[in-house]
Amino acid sequence: MKIVLLHYTIPPVVGGVERVIFHHARLMAADGHSIRLIAGRGRAVSEDIPMIHVPLADSRHERVAHVKAQLDLGEVTQDFELLHQELVEHLKAALIGTDLLIAHNVCSLNKNLALTAALYTLHTTASLPRLILWHHDLAWTTPRYLPELRDGYPWDLLRRDWGNVTQVVVSELRRRELADLMKLEPASIRVIPNGVDVNQFHKLEIQTSMLVEKTGLLDSAPILLLPVRITPRKNIELALHALCELRKSFPLTALLVTGPLGPHNENNLGYFENLVALRSQLHLEGSVHFLAEVVDTYLPDEVIADFYRLADAVILPSREEGFGIPVLEAAFSHLPVFCSDIPSLRELGLEEAIYFSADADPAAVADLLAEYFRTHAPARLTLRARQNFRWETIYQNHLTKLIHEG
């Protein structure tokens, strides 16, 4: 599908709407759509996502600023009409061959009312493709904008239902405001939230990003990290059995075992094969990730640190440890530690870790984990954010349907 995204400016101009447009564009392009951006300032996101430069779309263009100063005084002048007509022609040319136009905020704010009016003119003369009006902000419901608004044209375009458009807002608050403003049924307005690019936010290493994508790790919640080599004394089978029990309460739970096979004992290969067989027996193939199956060398410290940033808890069911560095790494990563009650780990964790016997009933270990994730508010927020507010999740849950429904 040929899709155009329209705004006053696009990246690298810094702004919340500009960031949203960037992520929408990259995800749509990755999904096979042909994407173009129309804006007054900015530049192409990539060779595959070009920018169509329409200088008069910029809210800070000299002529646009001049007309806005007149409008702020309540004057709709010939300058406005000339600007309006020029933008009609620019947009008409830029939108040739377009299947879908998504206009971000240009029909919500009075930053460039000539651009708003040009879109309205093209829409009412059936000269636009399918139109989605995406409202991040609303001038008519924001006190600081009210002194600049007047009854009548063109200001009323910001509070009028244009008909035959899809209205999208970014929050339930905006849905209530828009429904009241335009006298629309709230159910007719789509709510599509903004999101976070996890890779960018955490500055993940390239190898980390590759491993995360290959395992689908970020679709899990919670993520339990077991940062150890694969050797029998680590008691990894207890973590698998506990995970199986925990999934009864948290069905999206995953366990990530980061280490390779222990290098000094030939029995480690047999132990690993037993763990893989146990994973299959417990039906945990998509939930237990052994990075030893993906990479055959030690992972750099930077990659391991990334997984601490992505995890929700560290679990260490070891039967024997001389020290227990993961307890400290978890501490510096602000992660809770669930570990076996052995002297070395107790010495590090003191009263701040959560302990269980290395021979514990897996259901009891799962109960400890479940209680934490049910009662710890920051943990609950993290799980909910990962499930609902990653850009990839937003695209799959909301944007794909929106794009194809017309």
Secondary structure, DSSP 4 states (H G I P E B T S, - for coil): -EEEEE-SB-TTS--HHHHHHHHHHHHHHHTT-EEEEEESB---SBTTB-EEE-GGG-TTSHHHHHHHHHHHTT---HHHHHHHHHHHHHHHHHTTT-SEEEEESTTTSSS-HHHHHHHHHHHHTT-S-EEEEEES--GGG-GGGGGG--SSTTGGGGTS--SS-EEEESSHHHHHHHHHHHT--GGGSEE----B-HHHHHT--HHHHHHHHHHTGGG-SSEEEE-S-B-GGG-HHHHHHHHHHHTTT-TT-EEEE---B-TT-TTHHHHHHHHHHHHHHTT-TTTEEEGGGT-SSPPPHHHHHHHHHH-SEEEE--S--SS-HHHHHHHHTT--EEEE--HHHHHHHTTTSEEE-TT--HHHHHHHHHHHHHH-HHHHHHHHHHHHSBHHHHIIIIIHHHHH--
